[in-house]
Amino acid sequence: MHFRSDISFLRAISVLIVMFFHFQINGFSGGFIGVDVFFVISGFLMTQITLKGFENDKFSLKDFYIKRAKRIFPALLIMLCFVLLISIFLFLKADLKLNAKYVLLANFFSSNLYFWKYQNYFSSGDNILLHTWSLGLEWQFYLIYPLLLLLLRKTFLTKEKLFWIIMAIITIASFFIMLLFYKEDNNFTFYMLPSRFWELSIGGLALGFSRVFKCNQVFRKWVTYISIITILLSCFFISESIIWPSYYTIIPVLATTFVLYSDINSILFNNKITKLLGDISYSLYLWHWPWFVLFKYFGFISGGSIFLLIILSILSALLSYYFIEKNKLFANGRLIIFLTVVITLSSGFIFSKPDKLKFLSLYENRKFEIANYSKDYEKFREKQFNPCGCYVTNNDKISKYNIKKCQAFSTEKKNIFLIGDSHMAHFSSAFRKEQRYNWLELSLGYMLPIPVENGKKERRALQNDFFNKMIKNNHSKIDIVIISAHWMMRHNPNINLSEDEMLTGIKSLITNLEYHHVKYLFIGQSETYKLDFPKVQMLEELGRRNNEFLSDEAYDINKKLKTIIPKENYVDIYNVPLIIKSNNSENQVYMFDSNHYSNYGAEQCVQKIIMPRIHQIIK
């Protein structure tokens, strides 16, 4: 097989756009498409290797797996060792346990299976091994794909066109699996092989097209240049607000396929920089994300820090490439097995008994234990958010919502209807301490409480019933509607609203409520931090300031909401001095993550700020 400088170029730009996306550099909002480009390249190469083996009658399944292992394992294992070591010294106990679990998952290429159930890719920026999901998916592809090709070996050797038709049908089937589930279970379509298989197998089809359909050099050059421009433009115009993968994924995937099909030699591809970046692309992908999470862990994510991150990432990748990837010693099967066993035993021990290693930690545990609050608080969250079963999380089935119980009016007490998302649910328990009122509630995770057509179908139907039927039929019974939401969630792929669409939806809700003479009160956008607030508190001990971790977007949204919602109907809770943010004597903080109140914070906000306004409105 001749050296493909275009593939090296694609690898270079792919890893750069992924890294720049992860580092949150402006202009690369769609940089995550770099992984899709990698998938297509991988499918192309695996198909080429396997089919060439068929033609030469030299294909060995055992050799195929061994070569893949020698290519992938050494650099990965060294990176996992690094993550284990820095976790012991630099991460707090709860995070050390998590990192050890992630190392164990990555070690067996099963990260994507776990993340499918428990982590959204676009909101898991603290997971130091989040990027290993793609390695897990690729390894699963490597296990299955040659078996599929072996089943079709005779067809390929005797009826090649039929072989490519069958492969095209399989590719299209996977594409339709993605389309079938991408809205209802986006985590599945993002992380799992059945819905991603087409992105890899279409790379094989690129090889098939080049064998079956011949085009002249000029046409192939134009196709290549247009395709590369398309990939680069996708970085700018695509963003995480788009559900991914989806129909849009076909854009970078097809563009990559066309480049691979064209197979041209261009001066654009033949330069030392892109050749080097292409060579180190695998190691650069492995190392850039752990460095980013480590810097973020201590709150160092700014212009200067990003520049240092890029330098560290490239330097680590160069060392990994020249001393590990190209070192035959590390490709030795026995050493790979030894390192795998060591990492498995080490991560298993750390995951189960991190206290045994506390003497190695750089932290004075008593002083910094507040940073563990986020993980420790999870067991209290359900009681705070869902005391009456009226909050449906993103992973819950809508049937969990008991409409008769949660929307039961009282004839003896004033009826207050709570509607929103998790930012309403975190007040739920605190509100119900006011027993003089009857509390009705509809809180839906990953939905904004406005009449729009975005969101999951069943949740949208339930919420629209409230807007179109509940208010219309029961407006005389409702004493006040309280609305609260994390309006920054408009970016989430399940919601995907522009700012104008969101503000228009809020105005429509106000119009509806006022038309039916229903009193209402909006709880404003709360402050949001770039890190979990308990971590911010820990960093205060190291001389940092709370305000440097505040999100500008939350401030801007709160400001805009106040321009469209009448002052008398708006409770401004943004960074209010009345709220005590931490109580060191009781080891309490007012937020347990980056934007949700703990019960300690919610009760303060309800009693000091919100309830006085409610009393005033419905007295």
C-alpha positions in Angstrom: 0.0 0.0 0.0 1.5 3.4 -1.0 1.7 6.2 1.5 -1.4 8.4 1.4 -0.4 11.9 2.2 -4.0 12.9 2.1 -4.8 10.6 5.0 -2.0 12.0 7.0 -3.4 15.5 6.3 -6.9 14.4 7.3 -5.5 13.0 10.6 -3.7 16.2 11.3 -6.6 18.6 10.8 -9.0 16.1 12.6 -6.9 15.9 15.8 -6.3 19.7 15.8 -10.0 20.5 15.4 -10.9 18.0 18.2 -8.3 19.5 20.5 -9.3 23.1 19.7 -12.9 22.2 20.4 -12.0 20.6 23.7 -9.9 23.6 24.6 -12.9 25.8 23.9 -11.1 27.9 21.3 -13.4 30.2 19.3 -14.2 29.1 15.8 -14.1 25.4 16.6 -17.6 24.9 18.0 -18.0 21.8 15.8 -14.5 20.5 16.3 -16.0 17.2 17.6 -16.6 16.2 14.0 -12.9 15.3 14.0 -13.8 12.0 15.6 -16.2 11.3 12.8 -13.4 11.9 10.3 -11.2 9.5 12.2 -13.9 6.9 12.1 -14.2 7.1 8.3 -10.4 6.9 7.9 -10.2 3.9 10.2 -13.0 2.1 8.3 -11.1 2.8 5.0 -7.8 1.4 6.3 -9.3 -1.7 8.0 -11.2 -2.5 4.8 -8.1 -2.0 2.6 -5.9 -4.2 4.9 -8.4 -7.0 5.1 -9.3 -7.1 1.4 -5.7 -6.9 0.3 -5.1 -9.9 2.5 -8.0 -11.7 0.8 -6.6 -11.0 -2.6 -3.1 -12.2 -1.7 -4.6 -15.2 0.3 -2.6 -14.0 3.3 -5.2 -12.7 5.6 -5.0 -14.0 9.2 -7.6 -13.0 11.8 -5.2 -13.6 14.6 -2.5 -11.4 12.9 -5.1 -8.7 12.3 -6.1 -8.5 16.0 -2.4 -8.6 17.2 -1.4 -5.8 14.9 -4.3 -3.7 16.1 -3.4 -4.4 19.7 0.2 -3.5 19.1 -0.9 -0.3 17.4 -3.3 0.9 20.0 -2.4 -0.6 23.4 1.2 0.7 24.2 0.4 4.5 24.0 -2.9 4.0 25.6 -1.5 2.0 28.5 1.2 4.6 29.3 -1.4 7.4 29.2 -3.6 5.4 31.6 -0.6 4.9 34.0 -0.1 8.7 33.9 -3.7 9.3 34.8 -3.5 6.8 37.7 -0.4 8.5 39.1 -1.7 12.1 38.9 -5.0 11.0 40.3 -3.3 9.6 43.4 -1.3 12.7 44.0 -3.5 15.5 42.7 -7.1 14.4 42.8 -9.4 14.3 45.8 -10.7 10.9 47.1 -14.0 10.9 45.3 -12.4 11.9 42.0 -9.6 9.4 42.5 -12.2 6.6 42.7 -13.9 7.8 39.6 -10.7 8.1 37.7 -9.7 4.6 38.7 -13.0 3.3 37.4 -12.5 5.2 34.1 -9.0 3.7 33.8 -10.4 0.2 34.3 -13.1 0.8 31.7 -10.6 2.3 29.2 -8.2 -0.6 29.8 -10.8 -3.0 28.5 -12.2 -0.7 25.8 -15.6 -0.5 27.4 -15.8 3.2 28.2 -18.4 3.9 25.6 -20.7 1.2 27.1 -20.6 2.8 30.5 -20.8 6.4 29.2 -23.9 5.5 27.2 -25.8 4.9 30.5 -24.2 7.5 32.7 -22.6 10.4 30.8 -23.5 12.9 28.2 -20.5 13.7 26.1 -21.2 17.4 25.9 -21.7 17.9 29.6 -19.0 15.6 31.1 -16.0 17.9 31.0 -14.6 16.7 34.3 -14.2 13.1 33.1 -10.4 12.7 32.6 -10.9 9.7 30.2 -14.1 10.8 28.5 -12.3 10.7 25.1 -11.6 7.0 25.4 -15.2 6.3 24.4 -14.1 6.5 20.7 -11.3 4.0 21.3 -13.8 1.5 22.9 -16.1 1.9 19.9 -13.3 1.5 17.4 -11.9 -1.6 19.1 -15.4 -3.1 19.1 -15.5 -2.4 15.4 -12.1 -4.1 14.9 -13.4 -7.2 16.6 -16.6 -7.4 14.5 -15.7 -6.0 11.1 -13.1 -8.5 9.9 -15.6 -11.3 10.9 -18.2 -9.7 8.7 -15.7 -9.4 5.8 -14.7 -13.0 6.2 -18.3 -14.0 5.8 -18.3 -12.1 2.5 -14.9 -13.2 1.4 -16.0 -15.5 -1.4 -18.5 -12.9 -2.6 -15.7 -10.3 -2.8 -13.3 -12.6 -4.7 -15.9 -13.8 -7.2 -18.6 -11.0 -7.4 -17.0 -7.8 -6.2 -19.8 -5.5 -7.3 -22.3 -7.6 -5.3 -19.9 -7.4 -2.3 -20.0 -3.6 -2.4 -23.8 -3.5 -2.8 -24.1 -5.7 0.4 -21.7 -3.4 2.3 -23.7 -0.4 1.1 -26.9 -2.0 2.4 -25.3 -2.7 5.8 -24.0 0.9 5.9 -27.4 2.3 5.1 -29.0 0.1 7.7 -26.7 1.4 10.4 -27.4 5.0 9.3 -31.1 4.4 9.7 -30.6 2.9 13.2 -29.0 6.2 14.1 -31.9 8.1 12.6 -34.4 5.9 14.4 -32.9 6.6 17.9 -31.0 9.9 17.8 -33.8 12.0 19.2 -35.1 9.5 21.8 -31.8 8.1 23.0 -29.1 10.4 21.9 -26.6 8.8 24.3 -27.1 5.4 22.6 -26.6 6.8 19.1 -23.5 8.8 20.2 -21.6 6.1 22.0 -22.7 2.8 20.6 -21.4 0.9 17.6 -24.8 0.0 15.9 -25.5 3.7 15.3 -21.9 4.6 14.5 -21.0 1.6 12.3 -22.0 3.4 9.1 -19.4 6.1 9.8 -16.7 3.4 9.8 -18.0 1.2 7.1 -18.5 4.1 4.7 -14.8 4.4 4.7 -14.7 0.9 3.2 -17.2 2.1 0.6 -14.8 4.8 -0.3 -12.3 2.1 -1.2 -15.0 0.3 -3.1 -16.0 3.4 -5.1 -12.3 3.9 -6.1 -12.1 0.3 -7.4 -15.4 0.3 -9.3 -15.8 3.9 -10.4 -12.9 5.7 -12.1 -12.8 9.5 -12.5 -10.2 11.8 -14.1 -7.6 13.6 -12.0 -9.0 17.1 -12.4 -12.4 16.0 -11.1 -10.9 14.2 -8.2 -8.8 17.3 -7.2 -11.8 19.6 -7.2 -13.8 17.0 -5.1 -10.9 16.8 -2.6 -10.5 20.5 -2.2 -14.2 21.1 -1.8 -14.5 18.3 0.7 -11.6 19.6 2.8 -13.2 23.1 2.8 -16.5 21.4 3.9 -14.8 19.7 6.8 -13.3 23.0 8.0 -16.5 25.0 7.5 -18.3 22.3 9.5 -16.1 23.2 12.5 -17.5 26.7 12.4 -21.1 26.2 11.6 -21.8 23.0 13.5 -22.0 23.2 17.3 -23.0 21.0 20.2 -26.5 22.5 20.1 -27.1 20.2 17.2 -28.0 16.6 18.2 -25.0 14.5 17.3 -24.9 12.1 15.4 -27.9 13.2 13.2 -28.7 14.0 9.6 -25.9 16.7 9.8 -23.3 14.0 10.5 -23.5 13.0 6.9 -21.7 16.3 5.9 -18.2 15.7 7.4 -18.6 11.9 6.9 -19.3 12.2 3.1 -16.6 14.9 2.8 -14.0 12.6 4.3 -15.3 9.7 2.1 -14.8 11.8 -1.0 -11.2 12.7 -0.1 -10.4 9.0 0.5 -12.1 8.1 -2.8 -10.2 10.7 -4.8 -6.7 9.7 -3.6 -4.9 12.7 -5.1 -1.3 13.8 -4.4 -1.2 17.6 -3.7 1.3 20.1 -2.5 -1.3 20.9 0.2 -0.7 17.5 1.7 3.1 17.3 1.3 4.5 19.5 4.0 6.5 18.5 7.1 4.1 20.1 9.6 0.9 18.2 8.6 3.0 15.0 8.1 4.3 15.3 11.7 0.8 16.1 13.1 -0.6 13.2 11.1 2.0 10.9 12.5 1.4 11.9 16.2 -2.4 12.3 15.8 -3.2 9.2 17.9 -0.9 10.2 20.7 -2.1 13.8 20.5 -5.7 12.6 20.8 -4.8 10.5 23.8 -2.9 13.2 25.7 -4.6 16.5 25.1 -7.7 15.7 27.1 -6.1 14.5 30.4 -4.0 17.7 30.4 -7.1 19.8 29.8 -9.1 18.1 32.7 -6.1 18.5 35.0 -5.8 22.2 34.3 -9.5 22.6 34.6 -9.5 20.7 37.9 -7.6 23.6 39.4 -9.4 26.3 37.5 -6.7 27.3 35.0 -8.6 27.6 31.8 -7.8 31.0 30.2 -5.9 32.3 27.1 -2.4 31.8 28.6 -3.4 28.4 30.0 -4.7 27.2 26.7 -1.5 28.1 25.0 0.4 26.1 27.6 -2.0 23.2 27.2 -1.4 23.1 23.4 2.4 23.0 24.0 2.1 20.3 26.7 -0.2 18.2 24.5 2.0 18.3 21.5 5.2 17.7 23.5 3.5 14.7 25.2 2.3 13.4 21.8 5.9 13.7 20.4 7.4 11.8 23.3 4.6 9.2 23.1 5.1 8.8 19.3 8.9 8.5 19.2 9.5 6.6 22.5 6.4 4.4 22.7 4.5 4.1 19.4 7.8 3.6 17.4 9.5 1.6 20.1 9.4 -2.1 19.3 9.9 -2.9 23.0 6.5 -1.4 23.8 4.9 -3.4 20.9 6.0 -6.6 22.6 3.0 -8.7 23.4 4.3 -9.8 26.8 4.9 -6.2 27.9 1.4 -5.2 26.7 -0.1 -8.1 28.8 2.0 -7.1 31.8 1.0 -3.5 31.7 -2.6 -4.5 31.2 -2.5 -6.7 34.3 -0.7 -4.0 36.4 -3.2 -1.3 35.4 -6.1 -3.6 36.1 -4.9 -4.5 39.5 -3.8 -1.0 40.4 -7.1 0.7 39.2 -9.1 -2.0 40.9 -7.3 -1.4 44.2 -7.6 2.4 44.0 -11.2 2.2 43.0 -12.1 0.1 46.0 -9.8 1.5 48.6 -8.6 5.0 47.9 -8.1 5.7 51.6 -5.1 3.4 51.6 -3.3 6.0 49.4 -4.3 9.1 51.3 -0.7 9.5 52.7 0.4 10.1 49.1 -2.1 12.9 48.4 -0.8 16.5 48.4 -4.0 17.6 50.1 -4.6 18.1 53.8 -7.8 16.1 53.7 -9.6 18.0 56.5 -8.9 21.3 54.8 -10.0 20.3 51.3 -12.8 17.8 52.1 -15.4 20.3 51.0 -14.5 19.6 47.4 -15.9 16.1 47.8 -19.3 17.6 48.6 -20.5 17.1 45.0 -20.1 13.4 45.0 -21.2 12.9 48.6 -24.4 14.9 48.0 -25.8 12.6 45.3 -27.5 10.4 47.9 -29.5 13.4 49.2 -30.4 14.7 45.7 -33.5 12.6 45.1 -35.1 13.6 48.4 -34.5 17.2 47.7 -35.5 17.2 44.0 -38.3 14.7 44.1 -40.0 14.6 47.5 -43.4 13.9 45.9 -42.5 12.2 42.6 -43.3 15.3 40.5 -39.9 15.6 38.9 -39.1 13.5 35.8 -35.4 13.4 35.1 -34.0 13.0 31.6 -33.5 9.2 32.1 -36.9 8.6 33.6 -39.9 7.4 31.6 -42.7 9.9 31.5 -45.0 7.2 33.0 -43.3 7.9 36.3 -45.1 11.2 36.6 -48.3 10.8 38.6 -50.5 13.5 37.2 -53.4 12.9 39.6 -51.1 13.3 42.6 -48.9 16.1 41.3 -51.8 18.2 39.9 -54.4 17.7 42.6 -56.1 20.9 43.5 -57.2 21.8 47.1 -60.4 23.5 48.1 -59.0 24.4 51.5 -55.6 25.9 50.7 -54.3 28.3 48.1 -53.0 26.4 45.1 -49.5 27.2 43.8 -48.3 25.5 40.6 -44.6 24.9 40.2 -43.4 24.4 36.6 -39.9 24.1 35.2 -36.9 21.8 35.0 -34.3 20.7 37.5 -34.0 24.3 38.6 -37.5 24.1 39.8 -37.0 20.7 41.3 -34.1 21.8 43.5 -36.6 24.1 45.2 -39.3 21.4 45.6 -38.5 20.2 49.1 -37.9 23.7 50.4 -41.3 25.0 49.1 -43.2 22.1 50.7 -42.0 23.2 54.1 -44.6 26.0 53.7 -47.6 23.8 54.5 -50.1 26.6 54.4 -50.2 26.2 50.6 -51.1 23.3 48.3 -48.2 22.7 46.0 -48.7 21.3 42.5 -45.8 20.6 40.3 -44.6 19.7 36.8 -40.8 19.6 36.6 -39.3 18.0 33.6 -35.5 17.5 33.1 -34.2 18.7 29.7 -37.3 20.8 28.9 -37.7 24.5 29.2 -41.2 25.6 30.6 -42.3 27.4 27.5 -44.7 26.5 24.7 -42.3 25.4 22.0 -42.1 22.3 19.8 -38.6 21.4 20.9 -37.9 18.6 23.3 -38.7 14.9 23.6 -42.1 14.0 22.2 -43.8 12.6 25.4 -42.4 15.3 27.6 -43.4 18.0 25.2 -46.9 16.6 25.1 -47.2 16.6 28.9 -46.0 20.1 29.2 -48.2 21.4 26.4 -51.2 19.8 28.1 -50.4 22.2 31.0 -50.2 25.2 28.8 -53.2 24.4 26.6 -55.6 22.5 28.9 -54.6 22.9 32.6 -54.4 26.6 32.5 -57.5 27.0 30.3 -59.7 24.6 32.4 -58.4 25.5 35.9 -57.3 29.1 35.8 -59.8 30.1 38.5 -58.3 27.5 40.9 -54.6 28.5 40.4 -53.6 31.2 42.8 -50.1 31.6 41.2 -47.8 29.8 38.8 -44.1 29.8 39.7 -41.7 29.3 36.8 -38.0 28.4 37.2 -35.5 26.9 34.7 -31.9 26.7 33.8 -32.2 28.9 30.7 -28.7 28.1 29.6 -30.1 24.6 28.7 -31.4 26.1 25.5 -28.1 24.9 24.0 -28.7 21.3 24.8 -29.3 19.1 21.7 -32.6 17.9 23.2 -33.9 21.5 23.4 -31.8 23.4 20.8 -33.4 26.8 20.9 -31.9 30.1 19.7 -31.9 32.9 22.2 -34.7 34.7 20.2 -36.8 31.5 20.2 -36.4 31.1 23.9 -37.3 34.7 24.7 -40.3 34.5 22.3 -41.4 31.3 24.1 -41.3 33.1 27.4 -43.3 36.0 26.0 -45.9 33.5 24.7 -46.2 31.9 28.2 -46.7 35.3 29.8 -49.4 36.2 27.2 -51.2 32.9 27.9 -51.1 33.4 31.7 -52.2 37.0 31.5 -55.0 36.1 29.1 -56.4 33.7 31.6 -55.8 36.2 34.5 -53.4 33.8 36.2 -50.9 35.4 38.5 -47.3 34.3 37.9 -43.8 34.7 39.2 -40.5 33.9 37.4 -37.5 32.8 39.5 -34.6 34.3 37.6 -31.5 32.6 36.2 -29.2 31.7 39.0 -25.4 32.2 38.8 -23.5 29.3 37.2 -19.9 28.4 37.7 -17.3 27.0 35.3 -16.5 24.4 38.0 -18.6 22.6 40.6 -19.0 25.1 43.4 -17.5 22.9 46.1 -14.3 22.8 43.9 -14.4 26.6 43.7 -14.5 26.6 47.5 -11.5 24.4 47.6 -9.6 26.7 45.2 -10.4 29.6 47.5 -8.2 27.9 50.0 -5.4 28.1 47.4 -5.9 31.9 46.9 -8.5 31.9 44.1 -11.7 34.1 44.0 -15.2 32.8 43.6 -16.1 35.4 41.0 -13.4 34.4 38.5 -15.3 31.1 38.0 -18.7 32.7 37.3 -20.2 32.1 33.8 -20.8 35.3 31.8 -23.6 33.6 29.9 -25.7 33.1 33.1 -25.2 36.8 33.9 -26.3 37.9 30.4 -29.4 35.6 30.4 -30.5 37.0 33.7 -30.1 40.5 32.4 -32.1 39.8 29.3 -34.9 38.0 31.2 -35.4 41.2 33.2 -36.0 43.2 30.1 -39.0 41.0 28.9 -40.5 39.9 32.2 -42.4 42.6 34.2 -40.4 43.6 37.3 -43.3 42.7 39.7 -43.3 39.2 38.2 -39.6 38.5 38.5 -37.4 37.4 41.4 -33.8 38.1 40.8 -31.7 35.5 42.6 -28.5 36.0 40.7 -25.5 36.1 43.1 -27.7 37.6 45.8 -25.7 38.8 49.0 -28.5 37.5 51.2 -27.5 33.9 50.4 -24.7 32.5 52.5 -22.6 30.4 50.2 -20.8 28.3 52.6 -21.0 27.3 56.3 -17.6 25.9 57.3 -18.8 24.8 60.8 -21.4 22.5 59.2 -19.4 21.7 56.1 -22.2 23.0 53.9 -22.2 24.9 50.6 -25.2 26.4 48.7 -24.6 24.6 45.4 -23.5 21.0 45.1 -22.5 21.3 41.4 -22.0 24.1 39.0 -25.6 25.4 39.0 -27.9 23.5 41.3 -28.7 24.5 44.8 -28.1 22.1 47.6 -30.9 21.9 50.2 -28.9 24.3 52.3 -28.9 26.9 49.4 -32.5 26.2 48.3 -34.0 26.7 51.7 -32.2 30.0 52.0 -33.3 31.2 48.6 -36.9 30.1 49.2 -37.3 31.5 52.7 -35.3 34.8 52.3 -36.2 35.8 48.7 -38.9 33.8 47.0 -41.6 33.2 49.7 -41.8 36.9 50.7 -42.7 37.7 47.1 -45.3 34.9 46.9 -46.9 36.1 50.1 -47.0 39.6 48.7 -48.7 38.5 45.5 -51.4 36.1 46.8 -52.1 37.7 50.2 
